[in-house]
Amino acid sequence: MAKMRNPFKELEASLREVPPGMKKKVMNDIAAAKLIMDMGSLFSFNLGAALKRLFRTQKNS
């Protein structure tokens, strides 16, 4: 039986360490993007639900 080549092992062998400066920049960019998405979610997607809860509690009081 012929030994099958595993292409994933070849991909793993070609991996190299990322320079620390580039890794830090990418992580900062990801953190900034996550913050922007969270802020957008807070002010747009949940605004309707928050207003609905606000008016519902005002009626009961």
mmCIF file as Biopython writes it, N, C-alpha, C and O atoms, coordinates in Angstrom:
data_model
#
loop_
_atom_site.group_PDB
_atom_site.id
_atom_site.type_symbol
_atom_site.label_atom_id
_atom_site.label_alt_id
_atom_site.label_comp_id
_atom_site.label_asym_id
_atom_site.label_entity_id
_atom_site.label_seq_id
_atom_site.pdbx_PDB_ins_code
_atom_site.Cartn_x
_atom_site.Cartn_y
_atom_site.Cartn_z
_atom_site.occupancy
_atom_site.B_iso_or_equiv
_atom_site.auth_seq_id
_atom_site.auth_asym_id
_atom_site.pdbx_PDB_model_num
ATOM 1   N N  . MET A ? 1  ? 0.844   -1.176 0.000  1.0 0.0 1  A 1 
ATOM 2   C CA . MET A ? 1  ? 0.000   0.000  0.000  1.0 0.0 1  A 1 
ATOM 3   C C  . MET A ? 1  ? 0.897   1.249  0.000  1.0 0.0 1  A 1 
ATOM 4   O O  . MET A ? 1  ? 1.812   1.371  0.814  1.0 0.0 1  A 1 
ATOM 5   N N  . ALA A ? 2  ? 0.619   2.146  -0.907 1.0 0.0 2  A 1 
ATOM 6   C CA . ALA A ? 2  ? 1.427   3.363  -1.033 1.0 0.0 2  A 1 
ATOM 7   C C  . ALA A ? 2  ? 1.056   4.332  0.092  1.0 0.0 2  A 1 
ATOM 8   O O  . ALA A ? 2  ? -0.106  4.448  0.480  1.0 0.0 2  A 1 
ATOM 9   N N  . LYS A ? 3  ? 2.064   5.013  0.596  1.0 0.0 3  A 1 
ATOM 10  C CA . LYS A ? 3  ? 1.831   5.983  1.663  1.0 0.0 3  A 1 
ATOM 11  C C  . LYS A ? 3  ? 1.213   7.247  1.062  1.0 0.0 3  A 1 
ATOM 12  O O  . LYS A ? 3  ? 1.748   7.817  0.111  1.0 0.0 3  A 1 
ATOM 13  N N  . MET A ? 4  ? 0.081   7.677  1.626  1.0 0.0 4  A 1 
ATOM 14  C CA . MET A ? 4  ? -0.629  8.861  1.117  1.0 0.0 4  A 1 
ATOM 15  C C  . MET A ? 4  ? 0.038   10.121 1.658  1.0 0.0 4  A 1 
ATOM 16  O O  . MET A ? 4  ? 0.451   10.177 2.816  1.0 0.0 4  A 1 
ATOM 17  N N  . ARG A ? 5  ? 0.133   11.137 0.789  1.0 0.0 5  A 1 
ATOM 18  C CA . ARG A ? 5  ? 0.661   12.431 1.211  1.0 0.0 5  A 1 
ATOM 19  C C  . ARG A ? 5  ? -0.406  13.198 1.964  1.0 0.0 5  A 1 
ATOM 20  O O  . ARG A ? 5  ? -1.566  13.208 1.554  1.0 0.0 5  A 1 
ATOM 21  N N  . ASN A ? 6  ? -0.037  13.833 3.047  1.0 0.0 6  A 1 
ATOM 22  C CA . ASN A ? 6  ? -0.967  14.656 3.815  1.0 0.0 6  A 1 
ATOM 23  C C  . ASN A ? 6  ? -0.625  16.123 3.551  1.0 0.0 6  A 1 
ATOM 24  O O  . ASN A ? 6  ? 0.392   16.609 4.046  1.0 0.0 6  A 1 
ATOM 25  N N  . PRO A ? 7  ? -1.449  16.836 2.785  1.0 0.0 7  A 1 
ATOM 26  C CA . PRO A ? 7  ? -1.128  18.239 2.465  1.0 0.0 7  A 1 
ATOM 27  C C  . PRO A ? 7  ? -1.148  19.145 3.692  1.0 0.0 7  A 1 
ATOM 28  O O  . PRO A ? 7  ? -0.486  20.182 3.700  1.0 0.0 7  A 1 
ATOM 29  N N  . PHE A ? 8  ? -1.890  18.774 4.718  1.0 0.0 8  A 1 
ATOM 30  C CA . PHE A ? 8  ? -1.939  19.606 5.922  1.0 0.0 8  A 1 
ATOM 31  C C  . PHE A ? 8  ? -0.620  19.563 6.683  1.0 0.0 8  A 1 
ATOM 32  O O  . PHE A ? 8  ? -0.230  20.553 7.302  1.0 0.0 8  A 1 
ATOM 33  N N  . LYS A ? 9  ? 0.064   18.434 6.643  1.0 0.0 9  A 1 
ATOM 34  C CA . LYS A ? 9  ? 1.386   18.350 7.276  1.0 0.0 9  A 1 
ATOM 35  C C  . LYS A ? 9  ? 2.371   19.249 6.543  1.0 0.0 9  A 1 
ATOM 36  O O  . LYS A ? 9  ? 3.240   19.854 7.171  1.0 0.0 9  A 1 
ATOM 37  N N  . GLU A ? 10 ? 2.247   19.345 5.226  1.0 0.0 10 A 1 
ATOM 38  C CA . GLU A ? 10 ? 3.126   20.224 4.455  1.0 0.0 10 A 1 
ATOM 39  C C  . GLU A ? 10 ? 2.854   21.687 4.786  1.0 0.0 10 A 1 
ATOM 40  O O  . GLU A ? 10 ? 3.786   22.485 4.884  1.0 0.0 10 A 1 
ATOM 41  N N  . LEU A ? 11 ? 1.588   22.041 4.957  1.0 0.0 11 A 1 
ATOM 42  C CA . LEU A ? 11 ? 1.254   23.418 5.336  1.0 0.0 11 A 1 
ATOM 43  C C  . LEU A ? 11 ? 1.812   23.753 6.716  1.0 0.0 11 A 1 
ATOM 44  O O  . LEU A ? 11 ? 2.325   24.852 6.930  1.0 0.0 11 A 1 
ATOM 45  N N  . GLU A ? 12 ? 1.715   22.832 7.629  1.0 0.0 12 A 1 
ATOM 46  C CA . GLU A ? 12 ? 2.211   23.051 8.992  1.0 0.0 12 A 1 
ATOM 47  C C  . GLU A ? 12 ? 3.716   23.241 9.002  1.0 0.0 12 A 1 
ATOM 48  O O  . GLU A ? 12 ? 4.235   24.026 9.795  1.0 0.0 12 A 1 
ATOM 49  N N  . ALA A ? 13 ? 4.417   22.542 8.142  1.0 0.0 13 A 1 
ATOM 50  C CA . ALA A ? 13 ? 5.873   22.637 8.101  1.0 0.0 13 A 1 
ATOM 51  C C  . ALA A ? 13 ? 6.334   24.000 7.600  1.0 0.0 13 A 1 
ATOM 52  O O  . ALA A ? 13 ? 7.439   24.429 7.931  1.0 0.0 13 A 1 
ATOM 53  N N  . SER A ? 14 ? 5.511   24.691 6.809  1.0 0.0 14 A 1 
ATOM 54  C CA . SER A ? 14 ? 5.921   25.978 6.242  1.0 0.0 14 A 1 
ATOM 55  C C  . SER A ? 14 ? 5.592   27.165 7.150  1.0 0.0 14 A 1 
ATOM 56  O O  . SER A ? 14 ? 5.876   28.305 6.781  1.0 0.0 14 A 1 
ATOM 57  N N  . LEU A ? 15 ? 5.008   26.935 8.314  1.0 0.0 15 A 1 
ATOM 58  C CA . LEU A ? 15 ? 4.663   28.034 9.216  1.0 0.0 15 A 1 
ATOM 59  C C  . LEU A ? 15 ? 5.911   28.644 9.826  1.0 0.0 15 A 1 
ATOM 60  O O  . LEU A ? 15 ? 6.862   27.944 10.175 1.0 0.0 15 A 1 
ATOM 61  N N  . ARG A ? 16 ? 5.887   29.975 9.946  1.0 0.0 16 A 1 
ATOM 62  C CA . ARG A ? 16 ? 6.984   30.691 10.596 1.0 0.0 16 A 1 
ATOM 63  C C  . ARG A ? 16 ? 6.413   31.639 11.628 1.0 0.0 16 A 1 
ATOM 64  O O  . ARG A ? 16 ? 5.232   31.983 11.573 1.0 0.0 16 A 1 
ATOM 65  N N  . GLU A ? 17 ? 7.235   32.060 12.563 1.0 0.0 17 A 1 
ATOM 66  C CA . GLU A ? 17 ? 6.805   32.981 13.623 1.0 0.0 17 A 1 
ATOM 67  C C  . GLU A ? 17 ? 6.630   34.381 13.036 1.0 0.0 17 A 1 
ATOM 68  O O  . GLU A ? 17 ? 7.424   34.826 12.207 1.0 0.0 17 A 1 
ATOM 69  N N  . VAL A ? 18 ? 5.573   35.067 13.482 1.0 0.0 18 A 1 
ATOM 70  C CA . VAL A ? 18 ? 5.279   36.427 13.025 1.0 0.0 18 A 1 
ATOM 71  C C  . VAL A ? 18 ? 6.124   37.399 13.842 1.0 0.0 18 A 1 
ATOM 72  O O  . VAL A ? 18 ? 6.303   37.199 15.044 1.0 0.0 18 A 1 
ATOM 73  N N  . PRO A ? 19 ? 6.646   38.448 13.207 1.0 0.0 19 A 1 
ATOM 74  C CA . PRO A ? 19 ? 7.402   39.456 13.969 1.0 0.0 19 A 1 
ATOM 75  C C  . PRO A ? 19 ? 6.523   40.076 15.055 1.0 0.0 19 A 1 
ATOM 76  O O  . PRO A ? 19 ? 5.340   40.325 14.827 1.0 0.0 19 A 1 
ATOM 77  N N  . PRO A ? 20 ? 7.098   40.326 16.239 1.0 0.0 20 A 1 
ATOM 78  C CA . PRO A ? 20 ? 6.291   40.848 17.365 1.0 0.0 20 A 1 
ATOM 79  C C  . PRO A ? 20 ? 5.588   42.173 17.061 1.0 0.0 20 A 1 
ATOM 80  O O  . PRO A ? 20 ? 4.460   42.384 17.507 1.0 0.0 20 A 1 
ATOM 81  N N  . GLY A ? 21 ? 6.230   43.060 16.317 1.0 0.0 21 A 1 
ATOM 82  C CA . GLY A ? 21 ? 5.599   44.341 15.989 1.0 0.0 21 A 1 
ATOM 83  C C  . GLY A ? 21 ? 4.361   44.165 15.135 1.0 0.0 21 A 1 
ATOM 84  O O  . GLY A ? 21 ? 3.350   44.833 15.352 1.0 0.0 21 A 1 
ATOM 85  N N  . MET A ? 22 ? 4.437   43.274 14.170 1.0 0.0 22 A 1 
ATOM 86  C CA . MET A ? 22 ? 3.291   43.032 13.291 1.0 0.0 22 A 1 
ATOM 87  C C  . MET A ? 22 ? 2.167   42.347 14.060 1.0 0.0 22 A 1 
ATOM 88  O O  . MET A ? 22 ? 0.994   42.662 13.862 1.0 0.0 22 A 1 
ATOM 89  N N  . LYS A ? 23 ? 2.521   41.414 14.935 1.0 0.0 23 A 1 
ATOM 90  C CA . LYS A ? 23 ? 1.513   40.713 15.731 1.0 0.0 23 A 1 
ATOM 91  C C  . LYS A ? 23 ? 0.772   41.700 16.634 1.0 0.0 23 A 1 
ATOM 92  O O  . LYS A ? 23 ? -0.448  41.624 16.773 1.0 0.0 23 A 1 
ATOM 93  N N  . LYS A ? 24 ? 1.510   42.617 17.239 1.0 0.0 24 A 1 
ATOM 94  C CA . LYS A ? 24 ? 0.899   43.611 18.122 1.0 0.0 24 A 1 
ATOM 95  C C  . LYS A ? 24 ? -0.033  44.532 17.337 1.0 0.0 24 A 1 
ATOM 96  O O  . LYS A ? 24 ? -1.120  44.859 17.814 1.0 0.0 24 A 1 
ATOM 97  N N  . LYS A ? 25 ? 0.383   44.959 16.125 1.0 0.0 25 A 1 
ATOM 98  C CA . LYS A ? 25 ? -0.446  45.827 15.304 1.0 0.0 25 A 1 
ATOM 99  C C  . LYS A ? 25 ? -1.740  45.127 14.899 1.0 0.0 25 A 1 
ATOM 100 O O  . LYS A ? 25 ? -2.814  45.726 14.949 1.0 0.0 25 A 1 
ATOM 101 N N  . VAL A ? 26 ? -1.641  43.872 14.502 1.0 0.0 26 A 1 
ATOM 102 C CA . VAL A ? 26 ? -2.838  43.124 14.109 1.0 0.0 26 A 1 
ATOM 103 C C  . VAL A ? 26 ? -3.779  42.956 15.288 1.0 0.0 26 A 1 
ATOM 104 O O  . VAL A ? 26 ? -4.989  43.124 15.138 1.0 0.0 26 A 1 
ATOM 105 N N  . MET A ? 27 ? -3.253  42.630 16.448 1.0 0.0 27 A 1 
ATOM 106 C CA . MET A ? 27 ? -4.097  42.455 17.635 1.0 0.0 27 A 1 
ATOM 107 C C  . MET A ? 27 ? -4.769  43.778 18.030 1.0 0.0 27 A 1 
ATOM 108 O O  . MET A ? 27 ? -5.926  43.779 18.451 1.0 0.0 27 A 1 
ATOM 109 N N  . ASN A ? 28 ? -4.057  44.893 17.898 1.0 0.0 28 A 1 
ATOM 110 C CA . ASN A ? 28 ? -4.659  46.200 18.196 1.0 0.0 28 A 1 
ATOM 111 C C  . ASN A ? 28 ? -5.764  46.529 17.199 1.0 0.0 28 A 1 
ATOM 112 O O  . ASN A ? 28 ? -6.806  47.064 17.579 1.0 0.0 28 A 1 
ATOM 113 N N  . ASP A ? 29 ? -5.540  46.210 15.920 1.0 0.0 29 A 1 
ATOM 114 C CA . ASP A ? 29 ? -6.567  46.450 14.903 1.0 0.0 29 A 1 
ATOM 115 C C  . ASP A ? 29 ? -7.811  45.600 15.174 1.0 0.0 29 A 1 
ATOM 116 O O  . ASP A ? 29 ? -8.934  46.079 15.012 1.0 0.0 29 A 1 
ATOM 117 N N  . ILE A ? 30 ? -7.623  44.370 15.577 1.0 0.0 30 A 1 
ATOM 118 C CA . ILE A ? 30 ? -8.752  43.494 15.896 1.0 0.0 30 A 1 
ATOM 119 C C  . ILE A ? 30 ? -9.515  44.028 17.105 1.0 0.0 30 A 1 
ATOM 120 O O  . ILE A ? 30 ? -10.746 44.016 17.122 1.0 0.0 30 A 1 
ATOM 121 N N  . ALA A ? 31 ? -8.783  44.496 18.117 1.0 0.0 31 A 1 
ATOM 122 C CA . ALA A ? 31 ? -9.435  45.048 19.308 1.0 0.0 31 A 1 
ATOM 123 C C  . ALA A ? 31 ? -10.239 46.301 18.955 1.0 0.0 31 A 1 
ATOM 124 O O  . ALA A ? 31 ? -11.339 46.497 19.469 1.0 0.0 31 A 1 
ATOM 125 N N  . ALA A ? 32 ? -9.691  47.149 18.077 1.0 0.0 32 A 1 
ATOM 126 C CA . ALA A ? 32 ? -10.410 48.360 17.672 1.0 0.0 32 A 1 
ATOM 127 C C  . ALA A ? 32 ? -11.666 47.993 16.884 1.0 0.0 32 A 1 
ATOM 128 O O  . ALA A ? 32 ? -12.721 48.594 17.090 1.0 0.0 32 A 1 
ATOM 129 N N  . ALA A ? 33 ? -11.566 47.021 15.992 1.0 0.0 33 A 1 
ATOM 130 C CA . ALA A ? 33 ? -12.731 46.598 15.214 1.0 0.0 33 A 1 
ATOM 131 C C  . ALA A ? 33 ? -13.808 46.019 16.119 1.0 0.0 33 A 1 
ATOM 132 O O  . ALA A ? 33 ? -14.995 46.275 15.917 1.0 0.0 33 A 1 
ATOM 133 N N  . LYS A ? 34 ? -13.399 45.235 17.121 1.0 0.0 34 A 1 
ATOM 134 C CA . LYS A ? 34 ? -14.365 44.659 18.061 1.0 0.0 34 A 1 
ATOM 135 C C  . LYS A ? 34 ? -15.050 45.755 18.873 1.0 0.0 34 A 1 
ATOM 136 O O  . LYS A ? 34 ? -16.254 45.682 19.118 1.0 0.0 34 A 1 
ATOM 137 N N  . LEU A ? 35 ? -14.303 46.757 19.286 1.0 0.0 35 A 1 
ATOM 138 C CA . LEU A ? 35 ? -14.887 47.877 20.028 1.0 0.0 35 A 1 
ATOM 139 C C  . LEU A ? 35 ? -15.912 48.619 19.174 1.0 0.0 35 A 1 
ATOM 140 O O  . LEU A ? 35 ? -16.991 48.962 19.656 1.0 0.0 35 A 1 
ATOM 141 N N  . ILE A ? 36 ? -15.578 48.865 17.912 1.0 0.0 36 A 1 
ATOM 142 C CA . ILE A ? 36 ? -16.504 49.563 17.022 1.0 0.0 36 A 1 
ATOM 143 C C  . ILE A ? 36 ? -17.767 48.730 16.819 1.0 0.0 36 A 1 
ATOM 144 O O  . ILE A ? 36 ? -18.871 49.275 16.825 1.0 0.0 36 A 1 
ATOM 145 N N  . MET A ? 37 ? -17.620 47.424 16.642 1.0 0.0 37 A 1 
ATOM 146 C CA . MET A ? 37 ? -18.796 46.564 16.467 1.0 0.0 37 A 1 
ATOM 147 C C  . MET A ? 37 ? -19.655 46.554 17.725 1.0 0.0 37 A 1 
ATOM 148 O O  . MET A ? 37 ? -20.882 46.595 17.636 1.0 0.0 37 A 1 
ATOM 149 N N  . ASP A ? 38 ? -19.024 46.500 18.896 1.0 0.0 38 A 1 
ATOM 150 C CA . ASP A ? 38 ? -19.783 46.512 20.149 1.0 0.0 38 A 1 
ATOM 151 C C  . ASP A ? 38 ? -20.522 47.839 20.344 1.0 0.0 38 A 1 
ATOM 152 O O  . ASP A ? 38 ? -21.669 47.852 20.790 1.0 0.0 38 A 1 
ATOM 153 N N  . MET A ? 39 ? -19.869 48.943 20.014 1.0 0.0 39 A 1 
ATOM 154 C CA . MET A ? 39 ? -20.512 50.243 20.146 1.0 0.0 39 A 1 
ATOM 155 C C  . MET A ? 39 ? -21.676 50.363 19.157 1.0 0.0 39 A 1 
ATOM 156 O O  . MET A ? 39 ? -22.737 50.886 19.499 1.0 0.0 39 A 1 
ATOM 157 N N  . GLY A ? 40 ? -21.473 49.881 17.942 1.0 0.0 40 A 1 
ATOM 158 C CA . GLY A ? 40 ? -22.545 49.909 16.954 1.0 0.0 40 A 1 
ATOM 159 C C  . GLY A ? 40 ? -23.729 49.069 17.394 1.0 0.0 40 A 1 
ATOM 160 O O  . GLY A ? 40 ? -24.882 49.462 17.218 1.0 0.0 40 A 1 
ATOM 161 N N  . SER A ? 41 ? -23.443 47.930 17.958 1.0 0.0 41 A 1 
ATOM 162 C CA . SER A ? 41 ? -24.501 47.050 18.459 1.0 0.0 41 A 1 
ATOM 163 C C  . SER A ? 41 ? -25.252 47.718 19.602 1.0 0.0 41 A 1 
ATOM 164 O O  . SER A ? 41 ? -26.475 47.619 19.693 1.0 0.0 41 A 1 
ATOM 165 N N  . LEU A ? 42 ? -24.530 48.383 20.453 1.0 0.0 42 A 1 
ATOM 166 C CA . LEU A ? 42 ? -25.151 49.040 21.601 1.0 0.0 42 A 1 
ATOM 167 C C  . LEU A ? 42 ? -26.111 50.139 21.167 1.0 0.0 42 A 1 
ATOM 168 O O  . LEU A ? 42 ? -27.201 50.268 21.724 1.0 0.0 42 A 1 
ATOM 169 N N  . PHE A ? 43 ? -25.714 50.932 20.175 1.0 0.0 43 A 1 
ATOM 170 C CA . PHE A ? 43 ? -26.507 52.093 19.796 1.0 0.0 43 A 1 
ATOM 171 C C  . PHE A ? 43 ? -27.495 51.849 18.666 1.0 0.0 43 A 1 
ATOM 172 O O  . PHE A ? 43 ? -28.381 52.676 18.448 1.0 0.0 43 A 1 
ATOM 173 N N  . SER A ? 44 ? -27.373 50.739 17.941 1.0 0.0 44 A 1 
ATOM 174 C CA . SER A ? 44 ? -28.307 50.562 16.831 1.0 0.0 44 A 1 
ATOM 175 C C  . SER A ? 44 ? -29.198 49.343 17.005 1.0 0.0 44 A 1 
ATOM 176 O O  . SER A ? 44 ? -30.422 49.475 16.986 1.0 0.0 44 A 1 
ATOM 177 N N  . PHE A ? 45 ? -28.633 48.186 17.171 1.0 0.0 45 A 1 
ATOM 178 C CA . PHE A ? 45 ? -29.429 46.969 17.208 1.0 0.0 45 A 1 
ATOM 179 C C  . PHE A ? 45 ? -30.286 46.878 18.463 1.0 0.0 45 A 1 
ATOM 180 O O  . PHE A ? 45 ? -31.423 46.411 18.399 1.0 0.0 45 A 1 
ATOM 181 N N  . ASN A ? 46 ? -29.770 47.308 19.577 1.0 0.0 46 A 1 
ATOM 182 C CA . ASN A ? 46 ? -30.485 47.149 20.844 1.0 0.0 46 A 1 
ATOM 183 C C  . ASN A ? 46 ? -31.309 48.380 21.215 1.0 0.0 46 A 1 
ATOM 184 O O  . ASN A ? 46 ? -31.970 48.385 22.253 1.0 0.0 46 A 1 
ATOM 185 N N  . LEU A ? 47 ? -31.282 49.406 20.397 1.0 0.0 47 A 1 
ATOM 186 C CA . LEU A ? 47 ? -32.001 50.630 20.731 1.0 0.0 47 A 1 
ATOM 187 C C  . LEU A ? 47 ? -33.505 50.395 20.789 1.0 0.0 47 A 1 
ATOM 188 O O  . LEU A ? 47 ? -34.176 50.887 21.695 1.0 0.0 47 A 1 
ATOM 189 N N  . GLY A ? 48 ? -34.036 49.645 19.826 1.0 0.0 48 A 1 
ATOM 190 C CA . GLY A ? 48 ? -35.472 49.364 19.815 1.0 0.0 48 A 1 
ATOM 191 C C  . GLY A ? 48 ? -35.906 48.588 21.037 1.0 0.0 48 A 1 
ATOM 192 O O  . GLY A ? 48 ? -36.926 48.911 21.646 1.0 0.0 48 A 1 
ATOM 193 N N  . ALA A ? 49 ? -35.156 47.576 21.402 1.0 0.0 49 A 1 
ATOM 194 C CA . ALA A ? 49 ? -35.501 46.773 22.579 1.0 0.0 49 A 1 
ATOM 195 C C  . ALA A ? 49 ? -35.394 47.602 23.856 1.0 0.0 49 A 1 
ATOM 196 O O  . ALA A ? 49 ? -36.214 47.460 24.763 1.0 0.0 49 A 1 
ATOM 197 N N  . ALA A ? 50 ? -34.386 48.464 23.924 1.0 0.0 50 A 1 
ATOM 198 C CA . ALA A ? 50 ? -34.227 49.295 25.118 1.0 0.0 50 A 1 
ATOM 199 C C  . ALA A ? 50 ? -35.380 50.281 25.257 1.0 0.0 50 A 1 
ATOM 200 O O  . ALA A ? 50 ? -35.896 50.486 26.355 1.0 0.0 50 A 1 
ATOM 201 N N  . LEU A ? 51 ? -35.786 50.894 24.141 1.0 0.0 51 A 1 
ATOM 202 C CA . LEU A ? 51 ? -36.918 51.827 24.198 1.0 0.0 51 A 1 
ATOM 203 C C  . LEU A ? 51 ? -38.212 51.112 24.557 1.0 0.0 51 A 1 
ATOM 204 O O  . LEU A ? 51 ? -39.034 51.643 25.305 1.0 0.0 51 A 1 
ATOM 205 N N  . LYS A ? 52 ? -38.392 49.914 24.028 1.0 0.0 52 A 1 
ATOM 206 C CA . LYS A ? 52 ? -39.596 49.139 24.331 1.0 0.0 52 A 1 
ATOM 207 C C  . LYS A ? 52 ? -39.666 48.832 25.832 1.0 0.0 52 A 1 
ATOM 208 O O  . LYS A ? 52 ? -40.722 48.962 26.451 1.0 0.0 52 A 1 
ATOM 209 N N  . ARG A ? 53 ? -38.528 48.424 26.406 1.0 0.0 53 A 1 
ATOM 210 C CA . ARG A ? 53 ? -38.495 48.146 27.853 1.0 0.0 53 A 1 
ATOM 211 C C  . ARG A ? 53 ? -38.724 49.418 28.655 1.0 0.0 53 A 1 
ATOM 212 O O  . ARG A ? 53 ? -39.388 49.384 29.691 1.0 0.0 53 A 1 
ATOM 213 N N  . LEU A ? 54 ? -38.180 50.546 28.187 1.0 0.0 54 A 1 
ATOM 214 C CA . LEU A ? 54 ? -38.338 51.806 28.895 1.0 0.0 54 A 1 
ATOM 215 C C  . LEU A ? 54 ? -39.810 52.201 28.968 1.0 0.0 54 A 1 
ATOM 216 O O  . LEU A ? 54 ? -40.313 52.556 30.034 1.0 0.0 54 A 1 
ATOM 217 N N  . PHE A ? 55 ? -40.491 52.138 27.834 1.0 0.0 55 A 1 
ATOM 218 C CA . PHE A ? 55 ? -41.897 52.525 27.813 1.0 0.0 55 A 1 
ATOM 219 C C  . PHE A ? 55 ? -42.789 51.531 28.535 1.0 0.0 55 A 1 
ATOM 220 O O  . PHE A ? 55 ? -43.801 51.919 29.118 1.0 0.0 55 A 1 
ATOM 221 N N  . ARG A ? 56 ? -42.430 50.259 28.506 1.0 0.0 56 A 1 
ATOM 222 C CA . ARG A ? 56 ? -43.194 49.259 29.220 1.0 0.0 56 A 1 
ATOM 223 C C  . ARG A ? 56 ? -43.097 49.491 30.717 1.0 0.0 56 A 1 
ATOM 224 O O  . ARG A ? 56 ? -44.093 49.365 31.429 1.0 0.0 56 A 1 
ATOM 225 N N  . THR A ? 57 ? -41.905 49.830 31.207 1.0 0.0 57 A 1 
ATOM 226 C CA . THR A ? 57 ? -41.760 50.048 32.648 1.0 0.0 57 A 1 
ATOM 227 C C  . THR A ? 57 ? -42.408 51.375 33.062 1.0 0.0 57 A 1 
ATOM 228 O O  . THR A ? 57 ? -42.889 51.500 34.188 1.0 0.0 57 A 1 
ATOM 229 N N  . GLN A ? 58 ? -42.426 52.356 32.170 1.0 0.0 58 A 1 
ATOM 230 C CA . GLN A ? 58 ? -43.077 53.627 32.497 1.0 0.0 58 A 1 
ATOM 231 C C  . GLN A ? 58 ? -44.588 53.462 32.634 1.0 0.0 58 A 1 
ATOM 232 O O  . GLN A ? 58 ? -45.205 54.128 33.465 1.0 0.0 58 A 1 
ATOM 233 N N  . LYS A ? 59 ? -45.192 52.586 31.833 1.0 0.0 59 A 1 
ATOM 234 C CA . LYS A ? 59 ? -46.628 52.349 31.927 1.0 0.0 59 A 1 
ATOM 235 C C  . LYS A ? 59 ? -46.995 51.700 33.252 1.0 0.0 59 A 1 
ATOM 236 O O  . LYS A ? 59 ? -48.024 52.028 33.843 1.0 0.0 59 A 1 
ATOM 237 N N  . ASN A ? 60 ? -46.156 50.779 33.719 1.0 0.0 60 A 1 
ATOM 238 C CA . ASN A ? 60 ? -46.448 50.041 34.957 1.0 0.0 60 A 1 
ATOM 239 C C  . ASN A ? 60 ? -46.265 50.909 36.202 1.0 0.0 60 A 1 
ATOM 240 O O  . ASN A ? 60 ? -46.877 50.637 37.234 1.0 0.0 60 A 1 
ATOM 241 N N  . SER A ? 61 ? -45.445 51.932 36.122 1.0 0.0 61 A 1 
ATOM 242 C CA . SER A ? 61 ? -45.155 52.751 37.297 1.0 0.0 61 A 1 
ATOM 243 C C  . SER A ? 61 ? -46.260 53.735 37.604 1.0 0.0 61 A 1 
ATOM 244 O O  . SER A ? 61 ? -46.160 54.495 38.567 1.0 0.0 61 A 1 
#
